[in-house]
């Protein structure tokens, strides 16, 4: 699987699946979640409400992933995953890695070949950008999905993109 770092807006990525750093309610919010819901239109929210009414009455658990339509986004699906909130006193990195692994598994089940990921938990949830990049890449670099051939890590802003490029340059090659 090819991994690319892209500076930009995840809602403009022409891919099979866009991963949403959702909140557990699945009903939209701020940051990436709000942008995806706004740009994708009401079809995404309608499917999220149906998921809440059926399988996820208490919300989507942290680290899990589920797919909906992409609505008006330039993708076929949105894969919603709930990242952990950063904690300086509790190691939640396994939950963060689960977000990437479970999103990839859902993408594979859908038959998606291209997937765009945001930097999960690095916004309002406070995860340090450099470690968020390391956690994402640890999963993406070791994954062997059947159908996904390209994973894009879409980084919002030049500073985040520069940090990601620095981190990837420090990692040993596979």
C-alpha positions as CSV (number, residue, x, y, z in Angstrom):
1,X,0.0,0.0,0.0
2,X,1.3,3.4,-1.0
3,X,1.2,6.1,1.8
4,X,1.2,9.7,0.8
5,X,1.3,12.9,2.8
6,X,-0.9,15.6,1.4
7,X,-1.4,19.2,2.8
8,X,-4.9,20.3,2.3
9,X,-8.6,19.9,3.0
10,X,-9.8,16.3,3.3
11,X,-13.3,17.2,2.0
12,X,-11.8,17.9,-1.5
13,X,-9.9,14.5,-1.8
14,X,-11.1,12.4,-4.8
15,X,-10.8,9.0,-3.2
16,X,-13.0,6.0,-2.6
17,X,-13.3,6.6,1.1
18,X,-12.7,9.6,3.4
19,X,-12.1,8.9,7.0
20,X,-13.9,11.2,9.5
21,X,-12.5,11.9,12.9
22,X,-16.0,11.8,14.3
23,X,-17.3,12.3,17.8
24,X,-19.1,9.3,19.3
25,X,-22.6,10.8,18.7
26,X,-22.0,10.4,14.9
27,X,-24.1,13.5,14.5
28,X,-21.5,16.0,13.4
29,X,-19.4,18.4,15.4
30,X,-16.5,20.7,14.9
31,X,-13.2,20.4,13.1
32,X,-12.9,17.6,10.5
33,X,-16.2,16.1,11.6
34,X,-18.1,19.4,11.0
35,X,-16.4,20.0,7.7
36,X,-17.3,16.6,6.4
37,X,-20.9,16.9,7.5
38,X,-21.3,20.4,6.0
39,X,-19.7,19.6,2.7
40,X,-21.2,16.1,2.4
41,X,-24.7,17.3,3.0
42,X,-27.7,15.8,4.7
43,X,-27.4,12.2,3.4
44,X,-24.4,11.6,5.7
45,X,-26.3,12.8,8.8
46,X,-29.4,10.7,7.8
47,X,-27.3,7.5,7.7
48,X,-25.5,8.4,10.9
49,X,-28.9,8.9,12.6
50,X,-30.0,5.5,11.3
51,X,-26.8,3.9,12.8
52,X,-27.6,5.6,16.1
53,X,-31.2,4.3,16.0
54,X,-30.0,0.7,15.3
55,X,-26.5,-0.5,16.2
56,X,-25.0,2.5,18.0
57,X,-27.6,3.7,20.4
58,X,-25.0,4.8,22.9
59,X,-22.7,6.2,20.2
60,X,-19.7,4.7,18.3
61,X,-17.0,3.5,20.7
62,X,-13.6,5.0,20.6
63,X,-11.3,3.2,18.2
64,X,-14.2,1.6,16.2
65,X,-15.2,2.5,12.6
66,X,-18.3,2.4,10.6
67,X,-19.2,3.6,7.0
68,X,-21.9,5.7,5.5
69,X,-22.5,7.3,2.2
70,X,-20.2,10.3,1.3
71,X,-23.2,12.3,0.2
72,X,-21.9,15.2,-1.9
73,X,-18.2,14.7,-1.1
74,X,-16.0,13.5,-4.0
75,X,-15.8,10.0,-2.6
76,X,-18.1,7.0,-2.3
77,X,-18.0,6.5,1.4
78,X,-17.2,8.2,4.7
79,X,-15.7,6.0,7.3
80,X,-16.4,7.4,10.8
81,X,-14.0,6.7,13.6
82,X,-13.8,8.1,17.1
83,X,-10.3,9.0,18.3
84,X,-9.2,9.2,21.9
85,X,-8.7,12.4,23.7
86,X,-5.0,13.0,24.5
87,X,-4.0,12.3,28.1
88,X,-0.6,13.1,29.7
89,X,-1.3,10.5,32.4
90,X,-2.8,7.6,30.5
91,X,-1.5,5.9,27.4
92,X,-4.3,5.8,24.9
93,X,-2.1,5.3,21.8
94,X,-3.5,1.8,21.2
95,X,-7.0,3.3,20.8
96,X,-5.6,5.8,18.3
97,X,-3.9,3.0,16.3
98,X,-7.2,1.1,16.4
99,X,-8.9,4.1,14.6
100,X,-6.5,3.6,11.6
101,X,-6.6,-0.2,11.7
102,X,-10.4,-0.5,12.0
103,X,-10.9,2.2,9.3
104,X,-8.6,0.3,7.0
105,X,-10.6,-2.9,7.7
106,X,-13.9,-1.2,6.9
107,X,-12.4,0.3,3.7
108,X,-11.2,-3.2,2.7
109,X,-14.7,-4.7,3.4
110,X,-16.1,-2.0,1.1
111,X,-13.6,-2.7,-1.6
112,X,-12.1,0.8,-1.5
113,X,-8.8,1.2,-3.2
114,X,-8.0,4.8,-2.1
115,X,-8.6,6.2,1.4
116,X,-7.9,9.6,2.8
117,X,-7.2,9.9,6.5
118,X,-7.2,13.1,8.6
119,X,-4.7,13.2,11.5
120,X,-7.1,11.7,14.0
121,X,-7.2,13.2,17.5
122,X,-4.6,15.9,16.7
123,X,-7.2,18.7,16.6
124,X,-9.6,19.5,19.4
125,X,-8.7,16.2,21.1
126,X,-5.2,17.6,21.8
127,X,-3.0,14.8,20.6
128,X,0.6,16.1,19.9
129,X,1.0,16.3,16.1
130,X,4.3,14.5,16.0
131,X,3.1,11.5,18.0
132,X,-0.2,11.4,16.1
133,X,1.8,11.1,12.9
134,X,3.9,8.3,14.4
135,X,0.8,6.4,15.5
136,X,-0.9,6.8,12.1
137,X,2.2,5.7,10.2
138,X,2.9,2.7,12.5
139,X,-0.4,1.3,11.4
140,X,-0.4,2.4,7.8
141,X,3.1,1.2,7.2
142,X,2.5,-2.3,8.6
143,X,-1.0,-2.9,7.1
144,X,-1.5,-5.3,4.3
145,X,-5.1,-4.7,3.2
146,X,-6.5,-6.7,0.3
147,X,-8.1,-3.8,-1.7
148,X,-6.6,-0.6,-0.4
149,X,-3.7,0.4,-2.6
150,X,-3.3,4.1,-1.4
151,X,-3.7,5.7,2.0
152,X,-3.4,9.5,2.1
153,X,-2.7,11.2,5.3
154,X,-4.3,14.6,4.7
155,X,-2.8,17.3,6.9
156,X,-4.5,20.6,7.5
157,X,-2.0,23.4,7.4
158,X,1.6,23.9,6.4
159,X,2.9,23.5,10.0
160,X,1.2,20.1,10.4
161,X,2.4,19.0,7.0
162,X,6.0,20.1,7.8
163,X,5.9,18.2,11.1
164,X,4.6,15.1,9.4
165,X,7.4,15.2,6.8
166,X,9.9,15.6,9.5
167,X,8.5,12.6,11.4
168,X,8.4,10.4,8.4
169,X,12.0,11.3,7.6
170,X,13.0,10.2,11.1
171,X,11.4,6.8,10.8
172,X,13.3,3.7,9.7
173,X,12.3,2.6,6.2
174,X,10.5,-0.7,5.9
